[in-house]
């Protein structure tokens, strides 16, 4: 879903937003734009807050030895301390320095797990090797010795750090740190039985990867098991790595088809039988997207969603007892999201819960028996995201933006108050604010930016939001951006009927208001993301490049986009994904043209990636009188071809909503194409299958429609693999616009 959530502009922002070298240039060159060397934006990632919340650790290179070392900085005064020198990270069997992808601290901070030699599993590098290092005696040894190389997943210490548990080849193991003795907790893992991790669709759509949990007493492990037998299997044919084709064969449940059977159970760490928790309901037609132990207990807090994803039942199950208790149920007429960041309060008598029951997303306090539901935040605004807690002061910190849906600010509320909220982000800093908060809620790394201001990063203290010191001002990036003389991204409003929509516009830097300009609309349009955001995007250099070729580049936020405008805004599109979005895009760009005479309504183009590719097609096919040229990338042509969890969340099943699937699928309207259309897709896309492109091509041919097409061999959903791919794709797009949507003012 990550790539599915990103529009084209955001993808390029990520490509160019973190650079190692800078180059100031008054003109934009495509290769320079894509190289990421024109604006050097520095970030501040890769830190881990220590358990006491007063300092954080990070990996740094030792300039003397050239090796990596683990250091800590105090939040208060930035005092630096070397926790693990590079000399302790030497593999004595090879004499080589260990590579470090990430580190995991034990609860008592006496040991670390070092993760390296990683391999990609679908979106992320979740397989690799792990090493345990004891800070008390300097012992360093590899975990899972004898297991296949780079096969371990999600290794983590037991609460007392005496053991490490991990997954390898779909089975769960526990290893004693002192002796190295390995105990197999499961043995039935196979191509179809998945223990301790997840199948493709759970990973993509629920963000589920790590599939097991230590009990607080360290005596048991709870884990998910997926049985993929009976799930439809999709094949991707690899024609490029050998003279004979090979096949990638993986379970992928398409909308309306059978899901994997998923269940959860607990097993003693010493080994033995798994106690499977008997949660009622068909395991193929219900989901278990979240499961965590209640703090300092032997009880599991389990969220079970029905297949329609409009009912979330909360169950509590005790280790060793197969019968759970349903303590709370949340429902919605449309759909529900998973409930994350559950916090237990007052000796586990209450837990926090996010809900849209008031018409706005808010945080609630729910009693353990589910009978008391009290709002922690109130008002006509959305609780966007929890950033931290200060249990001692009884405060929750969260992101909201009541007055501007394109921006984000930090607020606080009392966990046992009357629902009042208090803004903490500085009033003079308009834009978006992010916080990496310490476990105690006392400190945070604060990142502020807007569309024309590179990230300013500082350490702040709470509850007063006092700036302690500047970490990175990105002054160089600001100077580089300014030196390019670009037209800044302008935020504005457009109408779709009576509805007011957020939008942005980028003009050429030699803009002449007396001329007429063609327009390129950047669209996403689906419920998973939003494109109109007042946040630094590396200078928007791809969009600026296109603008300076003589185009007005715009983006419009249609109904259903994931913006903090309340439940009705987001969920009015239930069962109608694709229809309202294309209507709003067409009406919005027409209203834009009525506001600005320099827009040439005879030269309107549209483009998008993934869900944005689908909306591009819907706009081209359903509103050919508005959109003359389109470039659709990695698109879903027929909604029945996408996965169960995402598509059914917003559309129900094809069996229950056949009309909605027909109306919302671009392939149903292919006969409406009148303009110029370029289709771009990777043949190795495991997310939105190349099958979508082939079926749409067949339909366009049937209706005698002329179009252009580029297929990128064995590229995935991001179409980034392989030397020269990104440049080829962007150059092809630019050339297509110039050929079919003539640039420059007239």
RAWO-V212212 format. One record per residue. N is the residue number from 1. PSI is psi as a letter, one per 20 degrees, with the letter a starting at -180 (NA if undefined). Layout:
BEGIN
n=N psi=PSI
n=N psi=PSI
END
This chain:
BEGIN
n=1 psi=h
n=2 psi=g
n=3 psi=h
n=4 psi=h
n=5 psi=i
n=6 psi=p
n=7 psi=r
n=8 psi=g
n=9 psi=h
n=10 psi=h
n=11 psi=g
n=12 psi=h
n=13 psi=h
n=14 psi=h
n=15 psi=h
n=16 psi=i
n=17 psi=i
n=18 psi=o
n=19 psi=q
n=20 psi=h
n=21 psi=q
n=22 psi=q
n=23 psi=p
n=24 psi=p
n=25 psi=p
n=26 psi=i
n=27 psi=q
n=28 psi=p
n=29 psi=p
n=30 psi=g
n=31 psi=h
n=32 psi=g
n=33 psi=g
n=34 psi=i
n=35 psi=h
n=36 psi=k
n=37 psi=j
n=38 psi=h
n=39 psi=o
n=40 psi=n
n=41 psi=o
n=42 psi=p
n=43 psi=a
n=44 psi=m
n=45 psi=a
n=46 psi=k
n=47 psi=q
n=48 psi=o
n=49 psi=p
n=50 psi=r
n=51 psi=h
n=52 psi=i
n=53 psi=j
n=54 psi=i
n=55 psi=r
n=56 psi=q
n=57 psi=q
n=58 psi=r
n=59 psi=p
n=60 psi=q
n=61 psi=p
n=62 psi=o
n=63 psi=h
n=64 psi=g
n=65 psi=h
n=66 psi=i
n=67 psi=r
n=68 psi=q
n=69 psi=q
n=70 psi=p
n=71 psi=r
n=72 psi=q
n=73 psi=p
n=74 psi=q
n=75 psi=h
n=76 psi=g
n=77 psi=j
n=78 psi=k
n=79 psi=p
n=80 psi=p
n=81 psi=p
n=82 psi=o
n=83 psi=g
n=84 psi=o
n=85 psi=r
n=86 psi=h
n=87 psi=h
n=88 psi=i
n=89 psi=k
n=90 psi=p
n=91 psi=o
n=92 psi=h
n=93 psi=h
n=94 psi=i
n=95 psi=j
n=96 psi=q
n=97 psi=p
n=98 psi=p
n=99 psi=q
n=100 psi=o
n=101 psi=g
n=102 psi=r
n=103 psi=q
n=104 psi=p
n=105 psi=q
n=106 psi=r
n=107 psi=h
n=108 psi=j
n=109 psi=k
n=110 psi=i
n=111 psi=q
n=112 psi=q
n=113 psi=p
n=114 psi=p
n=115 psi=p
n=116 psi=a
n=117 psi=l
n=118 psi=q
n=119 psi=q
n=120 psi=p
n=121 psi=o
n=122 psi=e
n=123 psi=h
n=124 psi=q
n=125 psi=n
n=126 psi=j
n=127 psi=q
n=128 psi=b
n=129 psi=q
n=130 psi=q
n=131 psi=q
n=132 psi=p
n=133 psi=p
n=134 psi=p
n=135 psi=i
n=136 psi=h
n=137 psi=j
n=138 psi=j
n=139 psi=p
n=140 psi=p
n=141 psi=q
n=142 psi=p
n=143 psi=q
n=144 psi=k
n=145 psi=p
n=146 psi=i
n=147 psi=q
n=148 psi=q
n=149 psi=p
n=150 psi=k
n=151 psi=i
n=152 psi=q
n=153 psi=p
n=154 psi=k
n=155 psi=p
n=156 psi=q
n=157 psi=q
n=158 psi=r
n=159 psi=h
n=160 psi=j
n=161 psi=j
n=162 psi=i
n=163 psi=r
n=164 psi=p
n=165 psi=q
n=166 psi=r
n=167 psi=p
n=168 psi=p
n=169 psi=l
n=170 psi=k
n=171 psi=q
n=172 psi=p
n=173 psi=q
n=174 psi=p
n=175 psi=p
n=176 psi=p
n=177 psi=g
n=178 psi=g
n=179 psi=h
n=180 psi=j
n=181 psi=p
n=182 psi=p
n=183 psi=p
n=184 psi=p
n=185 psi=h
n=186 psi=q
n=187 psi=i
n=188 psi=j
n=189 psi=p
n=190 psi=a
n=191 psi=h
n=192 psi=h
n=193 psi=o
n=194 psi=o
n=195 psi=p
n=196 psi=j
n=197 psi=b
n=198 psi=r
n=199 psi=r
n=200 psi=g
n=201 psi=h
n=202 psi=g
n=203 psi=g
n=204 psi=g
n=205 psi=h
n=206 psi=i
n=207 psi=k
n=208 psi=p
n=209 psi=f
n=210 psi=o
n=211 psi=k
n=212 psi=q
n=213 psi=p
n=214 psi=q
n=215 psi=q
n=216 psi=h
n=217 psi=i
n=218 psi=j
n=219 psi=i
n=220 psi=r
n=221 psi=p
n=222 psi=q
n=223 psi=q
n=224 psi=q
n=225 psi=p
n=226 psi=p
n=227 psi=o
n=228 psi=i
n=229 psi=p
n=230 psi=i
n=231 psi=q
n=232 psi=p
n=233 psi=p
n=234 psi=q
n=235 psi=p
n=236 psi=p
n=237 psi=p
n=238 psi=o
n=239 psi=j
n=240 psi=i
n=241 psi=i
n=242 psi=r
n=243 psi=i
n=244 psi=p
n=245 psi=q
n=246 psi=r
n=247 psi=p
n=248 psi=p
n=249 psi=o
n=250 psi=q
n=251 psi=p
n=252 psi=o
n=253 psi=o
n=254 psi=q
n=255 psi=p
n=256 psi=i
n=257 psi=a
n=258 psi=p
n=259 psi=r
n=260 psi=q
n=261 psi=o
n=262 psi=p
n=263 psi=r
n=264 psi=q
n=265 psi=r
n=266 psi=q
n=267 psi=q
n=268 psi=q
n=269 psi=h
n=270 psi=i
n=271 psi=r
n=272 psi=a
n=273 psi=q
n=274 psi=p
n=275 psi=o
n=276 psi=p
n=277 psi=p
n=278 psi=m
n=279 psi=p
n=280 psi=q
n=281 psi=q
n=282 psi=p
n=283 psi=i
n=284 psi=i
n=285 psi=k
n=286 psi=q
n=287 psi=q
n=288 psi=n
n=289 psi=i
n=290 psi=q
n=291 psi=p
n=292 psi=q
n=293 psi=p
n=294 psi=p
n=295 psi=p
n=296 psi=l
n=297 psi=r
n=298 psi=k
n=299 psi=q
n=300 psi=p
n=301 psi=o
n=302 psi=p
n=303 psi=p
n=304 psi=p
n=305 psi=q
n=306 psi=r
n=307 psi=h
n=308 psi=i
n=309 psi=k
n=310 psi=j
n=311 psi=p
n=312 psi=o
n=313 psi=p
n=314 psi=p
n=315 psi=q
n=316 psi=p
n=317 psi=p
n=318 psi=q
n=319 psi=p
n=320 psi=i
n=321 psi=p
n=322 psi=i
n=323 psi=o
n=324 psi=r
n=325 psi=p
n=326 psi=o
n=327 psi=i
n=328 psi=q
n=329 psi=p
n=330 psi=q
n=331 psi=r
n=332 psi=q
n=333 psi=h
n=334 psi=e
n=335 psi=r
n=336 psi=q
n=337 psi=r
n=338 psi=q
n=339 psi=o
n=340 psi=r
n=341 psi=l
n=342 psi=p
n=343 psi=p
n=344 psi=p
n=345 psi=q
n=346 psi=m
n=347 psi=l
n=348 psi=k
n=349 psi=i
n=350 psi=q
n=351 psi=q
n=352 psi=q
n=353 psi=p
n=354 psi=p
n=355 psi=q
n=356 psi=k
n=357 psi=h
n=358 psi=i
n=359 psi=i
n=360 psi=q
n=361 psi=p
n=362 psi=r
n=363 psi=p
n=364 psi=q
n=365 psi=p
n=366 psi=p
n=367 psi=q
n=368 psi=h
n=369 psi=i
n=370 psi=j
n=371 psi=h
n=372 psi=p
n=373 psi=o
n=374 psi=p
n=375 psi=p
n=376 psi=h
n=377 psi=q
n=378 psi=r
n=379 psi=r
n=380 psi=m
n=381 psi=r
n=382 psi=p
n=383 psi=o
n=384 psi=g
n=385 psi=p
n=386 psi=p
n=387 psi=i
n=388 psi=r
n=389 psi=q
n=390 psi=n
n=391 psi=h
n=392 psi=h
n=393 psi=i
n=394 psi=k
n=395 psi=q
n=396 psi=p
n=397 psi=p
n=398 psi=r
n=399 psi=p
n=400 psi=r
n=401 psi=m
n=402 psi=h
n=403 psi=i
n=404 psi=o
n=405 psi=i
n=406 psi=i
n=407 psi=r
n=408 psi=p
n=409 psi=q
n=410 psi=p
n=411 psi=r
n=412 psi=q
n=413 psi=q
n=414 psi=p
n=415 psi=h
n=416 psi=l
n=417 psi=b
n=418 psi=j
n=419 psi=i
n=420 psi=q
n=421 psi=q
n=422 psi=p
n=423 psi=p
n=424 psi=h
n=425 psi=p
n=426 psi=p
n=427 psi=h
n=428 psi=i
n=429 psi=n
n=430 psi=p
n=431 psi=c
n=432 psi=q
n=433 psi=p
n=434 psi=q
n=435 psi=p
n=436 psi=n
n=437 psi=q
n=438 psi=q
n=439 psi=h
n=440 psi=i
n=441 psi=j
n=442 psi=h
n=443 psi=q
n=444 psi=q
n=445 psi=o
n=446 psi=p
n=447 psi=p
n=448 psi=p
n=449 psi=r
n=450 psi=a
n=451 psi=h
n=452 psi=j
n=453 psi=o
n=454 psi=q
n=455 psi=p
n=456 psi=p
n=457 psi=p
n=458 psi=r
n=459 psi=p
n=460 psi=q
n=461 psi=q
n=462 psi=q
n=463 psi=j
n=464 psi=i
n=465 psi=l
n=466 psi=p
n=467 psi=p
n=468 psi=g
n=469 psi=q
n=470 psi=p
n=471 psi=g
n=472 psi=p
n=473 psi=i
n=474 psi=k
n=475 psi=h
n=476 psi=g
n=477 psi=g
n=478 psi=g
n=479 psi=g
n=480 psi=g
n=481 psi=g
n=482 psi=h
n=483 psi=h
n=484 psi=i
n=485 psi=k
n=486 psi=q
n=487 psi=p
n=488 psi=q
n=489 psi=p
n=490 psi=p
n=491 psi=p
n=492 psi=a
n=493 psi=q
n=494 psi=r
n=495 psi=q
n=496 psi=n
n=497 psi=c
n=498 psi=i
n=499 psi=p
n=500 psi=p
n=501 psi=q
n=502 psi=q
n=503 psi=r
n=504 psi=r
n=505 psi=p
n=506 psi=p
n=507 psi=q
n=508 psi=q
n=509 psi=i
n=510 psi=k
n=511 psi=p
n=512 psi=o
n=513 psi=i
n=514 psi=i
n=515 psi=r
n=516 psi=p
n=517 psi=q
n=518 psi=q
n=519 psi=p
n=520 psi=o
n=521 psi=p
n=522 psi=p
n=523 psi=q
n=524 psi=f
n=525 psi=i
n=526 psi=r
n=527 psi=i
n=528 psi=i
n=529 psi=a
n=530 psi=q
n=531 psi=h
n=532 psi=n
n=533 psi=p
n=534 psi=m
n=535 psi=q
n=536 psi=p
n=537 psi=l
n=538 psi=j
n=539 psi=j
n=540 psi=l
n=541 psi=h
n=542 psi=g
n=543 psi=h
n=544 psi=h
n=545 psi=g
n=546 psi=g
n=547 psi=g
n=548 psi=i
n=549 psi=i
n=550 psi=k
n=551 psi=q
n=552 psi=p
n=553 psi=p
n=554 psi=r
n=555 psi=q
n=556 psi=p
n=557 psi=o
n=558 psi=r
n=559 psi=q
n=560 psi=i
n=561 psi=q
n=562 psi=m
n=563 psi=q
n=564 psi=l
n=565 psi=j
n=566 psi=r
n=567 psi=g
n=568 psi=g
n=569 psi=g
n=570 psi=h
n=571 psi=j
n=572 psi=i
n=573 psi=j
n=574 psi=p
n=575 psi=j
n=576 psi=k
n=577 psi=p
n=578 psi=h
n=579 psi=g
n=580 psi=h
n=581 psi=g
n=582 psi=h
n=583 psi=g
n=584 psi=h
n=585 psi=g
n=586 psi=g
n=587 psi=h
n=588 psi=g
n=589 psi=h
n=590 psi=g
n=591 psi=h
n=592 psi=g
n=593 psi=h
n=594 psi=h
n=595 psi=h
n=596 psi=o
n=597 psi=i
n=598 psi=i
n=599 psi=p
n=600 psi=o
n=601 psi=i
n=602 psi=i
n=603 psi=m
n=604 psi=p
n=605 psi=r
n=606 psi=q
n=607 psi=q
n=608 psi=r
n=609 psi=p
n=610 psi=d
n=611 psi=h
n=612 psi=h
n=613 psi=h
n=614 psi=g
n=615 psi=h
n=616 psi=g
n=617 psi=g
n=618 psi=g
n=619 psi=g
n=620 psi=h
n=621 psi=h
n=622 psi=h
n=623 psi=l
n=624 psi=i
n=625 psi=i
n=626 psi=g
n=627 psi=o
n=628 psi=h
n=629 psi=q
n=630 psi=q
n=631 psi=o
n=632 psi=p
n=633 psi=p
n=634 psi=l
n=635 psi=q
n=636 psi=o
n=637 psi=h
n=638 psi=o
n=639 psi=i
n=640 psi=i
n=641 psi=i
n=642 psi=r
n=643 psi=r
n=644 psi=g
n=645 psi=g
n=646 psi=g
n=647 psi=g
n=648 psi=h
n=649 psi=g
n=650 psi=i
n=651 psi=i
n=652 psi=a
n=653 psi=q
n=654 psi=h
n=655 psi=h
n=656 psi=i
n=657 psi=l
n=658 psi=h
n=659 psi=g
n=660 psi=g
n=661 psi=h
n=662 psi=g
n=663 psi=h
n=664 psi=i
n=665 psi=p
n=666 psi=h
n=667 psi=h
n=668 psi=i
n=669 psi=j
n=670 psi=h
n=671 psi=i
n=672 psi=i
n=673 psi=p
n=674 psi=h
n=675 psi=b
n=676 psi=p
n=677 psi=p
n=678 psi=p
n=679 psi=p
n=680 psi=p
n=681 psi=q
n=682 psi=p
n=683 psi=i
n=684 psi=k
n=685 psi=o
n=686 psi=i
n=687 psi=f
n=688 psi=o
n=689 psi=q
n=690 psi=h
n=691 psi=h
n=692 psi=g
n=693 psi=g
n=694 psi=g
n=695 psi=h
n=696 psi=g
n=697 psi=g
n=698 psi=g
n=699 psi=g
n=700 psi=h
n=701 psi=g
n=702 psi=h
n=703 psi=j
n=704 psi=k
n=705 psi=p
n=706 psi=p
n=707 psi=r
n=708 psi=q
n=709 psi=q
n=710 psi=p
n=711 psi=p
n=712 psi=o
n=713 psi=p
n=714 psi=k
n=715 psi=q
n=716 psi=a
n=717 psi=h
n=718 psi=i
n=719 psi=l
n=720 psi=i
n=721 psi=q
n=722 psi=q
n=723 psi=p
n=724 psi=i
n=725 psi=g
n=726 psi=g
n=727 psi=g
n=728 psi=g
n=729 psi=g
n=730 psi=h
n=731 psi=h
n=732 psi=g
n=733 psi=g
n=734 psi=g
n=735 psi=h
n=736 psi=g
n=737 psi=g
n=738 psi=h
n=739 psi=g
n=740 psi=i
n=741 psi=m
n=742 psi=p
n=743 psi=r
n=744 psi=q
n=745 psi=q
n=746 psi=NA
END
